Amino acid sequence: MNKEAGSKNLMDKIVSLAKRRGFIYPGSEIYGGLAGTWDYGPLGVELKNNIKKEWWKRFVQGRDDVFGVDTAILMNAKVWEASGHLKNFVDPMVDCRKCKARFRADKIDVSKGCPECGIKDFTPPRSFNMMFKTFVGPVEDTASETYLRPETAQGMFINFKNVIDSMHPKLPFGIAQIGKAFRNEITPGNFIFRTREFEQMEIEYFVKASDWKKYFEEWLKEMHNWAESIGISKIYDREVPDEERAHYSERTVDLDFDFPFGKEELYGIAYRTDFDLKSHAEKSGVDILYYDEETKERFIPRVIEPTFGVDRTFLAALVNSYAEEDGGKRVVLKLPPKISPIKAAVFPLLANKENLVTKARRVYDSLKDSMVHDSGFIVAWDDRGNIGKRYYAQDEIGTPWCVTIDFQTLEDDTVTVRDRDTAKQERISVQELIQYFSERLK
């Protein structure tokens, strides 16, 4: 099998697993779906929430210089005029005259013909603004027009003054947000990689003009450290050339990841200069200058923007953790335990032995009551099929540990704990289980 076919096969396997095991479902599936939309299932929402929780702990709660906000999706339309999105947030679009398929001109090679029908007959490229337009209030006219936000950044910029007035931070400092963004992509695709509705984890880090290069490099390194902390490897820095950078950026580095469909952007970091704050100050007429108490100067700071996509992080985590063992019979998601949707599964060795089931239920309830409230330690109950099938089922969804209550448990109050990655088992006292898992989660 060639590399391209193998990569496609891997992607097909991940998409299949994601639906079958309750990670991700096609959006609006019972009505034939809606292109570029996906729904997160019971396991998917746990994995997604764990990713966001770890990010928030690291970059907001774990730092003294970053302040979290949660801003509105709908904003005054003047925000997007000031930010340049009405004028500049466009992609080049072409149509195939033969089959009417529509593509981003910068994502296909028109000299090779239409990816759908092969004919070399395209319309000239034309600009397409990707923002979703909507209306506020009962009357649909130009006065009530606004847009679903295409990025979370502007909500942080327009609250810059509010955060300063409330928290009195000193430079350098950042504002962080996790939230939905919407882009009317011409050609969504590659599962959840490019969608029309997605979630971002973003930081706007404000610095003095003389310090931006220093903090740019620090944040670039921190982005790599974050990816490593949640088990994502194979990341490469790519300097974005002048002609491809966003209108506000003086320097941008994309952090690319080896997805099955190619090396593509996972994260990005941009030096947005003072473009956004300066534009909002001019358009709104509001004084949003920063006052430096030491130098007694008033100025608009510069900003470094590290951007992390939640959905792309989710996909990269699946790709990086997917493994097949025993000749393909055993599929394992080797997710780091702290982001695994389920941390431990509890089994009675035999589902038809009342004494084993009763004891297993006590262990299950004890773990659930003791762990979930403090650490989000989700415990699953599983008594379906034989013990081997249960192990394989939990491996496939990334559960790090399986706890089996057997006949020896009834004698000495110990259980078997099986490790997902090594498949090794050890006997642990029921009283020591909480400490055992707590230490390993650290």
Buried (B, 14 or more C-beta within 10 A) or exposed (E): EEEEEEBBEBBEBBBEBBBEBBBBBBBEEEEEEEEBBBEBBEBBBBBBBBBBBBBBEBBBEEBEEBBBBEBEBEBEBBBBEBBBBBEEBBBBBBBBEBBEBBBBBEEBEBEEBBBEEEEEEBEEBEEBBBBBEBEEEEEEEEEEEBBBBBBBBBBBBBBBBEBBEEEEBEBBBBBBBBBEBBBBBBBBEBBBBBBBBBBBBBBBBBBBEEBBEEBBEBBBEBBBEBBEBBBBEBBEEEEBEEEEBBEBBBBBBBBBBBBBBEEBBBBBBBBBBBBBBEBBBEEBEEEBBBEBEEEEEEBBBBBBBBBBBBBBBBBBBBBBBBEEEEEEEBBBBBBBBBBBBBBBBBBBBBBEBEEBBEBBBEBBEBBBEBBEEEBBBBBBBBBEEEBEEBBBBBBBBBBBBBBBBBEBBEEEEBBBBBEBEEBEBEEBEBEEBBEBBBEBBE
